[in-house]
């Protein structure tokens, strides 16, 4: 399962605020480009695209907590690559 988000300018600050409040890192991936979720400028560069949010954790509870937080911003789960 992948967590995806159709990134717009108003979602950038919300996403970065969520990523900064977590104990683990979150990678924001668009094609071959991967940036830290706390980097406002890096995430802003991907506006207008659909990005993959990849939390760097092996704890299922942290993953579920992250998904619940970003779901409020508009994130959704897909089955995987090109899903």
C-alpha positions as CSV (number, residue, x, y, z in Angstrom):
1,X,0.0,0.0,0.0
2,X,1.2,3.5,-0.8
3,X,-0.1,6.7,0.7
4,X,-0.6,9.4,-2.0
5,X,-1.5,13.0,-1.9
6,X,-2.5,15.4,-4.7
7,X,-0.2,18.2,-3.6
8,X,-1.4,21.8,-3.8
9,X,0.1,25.0,-2.3
10,X,-2.3,25.1,0.7
11,X,-1.5,21.5,1.6
12,X,2.3,22.1,1.7
13,X,2.3,23.8,5.1
14,X,-0.1,21.4,6.6
15,X,1.9,18.4,5.5
16,X,5.2,19.8,6.7
17,X,3.7,20.7,10.1
18,X,2.5,17.1,10.4
19,X,5.9,15.7,9.4
20,X,7.7,18.0,11.9
21,X,5.5,16.8,14.8
22,X,6.5,13.1,14.3
23,X,9.3,11.1,15.9
24,X,10.3,9.5,12.5
25,X,11.2,10.8,9.1
26,X,8.8,11.0,6.1
27,X,10.0,11.0,2.6
28,X,7.9,12.8,-0.1
29,X,8.6,11.1,-3.5
30,X,7.7,12.3,-6.9
31,X,9.2,10.3,-9.7
32,X,12.9,10.1,-9.1
33,X,12.9,13.0,-6.7
34,X,12.8,12.3,-2.9
35,X,12.7,15.1,-0.3
36,X,12.3,15.2,3.5
37,X,8.7,16.0,4.5
38,X,9.9,18.7,6.9
39,X,11.5,20.7,4.0
40,X,8.9,23.3,3.0
41,X,10.9,24.4,0.0
42,X,11.5,20.8,-1.2
43,X,7.9,19.9,-0.8
44,X,6.7,23.1,-2.4
45,X,8.8,22.2,-5.5
46,X,6.3,19.3,-6.1
47,X,3.1,21.4,-6.1
48,X,0.6,20.4,-8.7
49,X,1.7,16.7,-8.8
50,X,0.6,13.5,-7.0
51,X,3.3,12.5,-4.5
52,X,3.9,9.4,-2.5
53,X,4.3,9.8,1.2
54,X,6.7,7.2,2.7
55,X,7.1,7.2,6.5
56,X,10.4,5.7,7.6
57,X,9.1,3.5,10.4
58,X,8.6,-0.2,10.9
59,X,6.0,0.3,13.7
60,X,2.5,-0.3,12.4
61,X,0.9,1.9,15.1
62,X,3.1,4.9,14.0
63,X,2.2,4.2,10.3
64,X,-1.5,4.1,11.1
65,X,-1.2,7.3,13.2
66,X,0.6,9.0,10.3
67,X,-2.0,7.9,7.8
68,X,-4.9,9.2,10.0
69,X,-3.1,12.6,10.3
70,X,-2.5,13.0,6.6
71,X,-5.9,11.7,5.6
72,X,-7.3,15.0,7.0
73,X,-5.1,16.8,4.4
74,X,-6.5,14.7,1.6
75,X,-4.1,11.7,1.4
76,X,-5.4,8.3,0.2
77,X,-4.1,4.8,-0.1
78,X,-3.5,3.0,-3.4
79,X,-2.4,-0.6,-4.2
80,X,1.0,0.4,-5.3
81,X,2.9,1.5,-8.3
82,X,0.6,3.0,-10.9
83,X,-2.3,2.0,-8.7
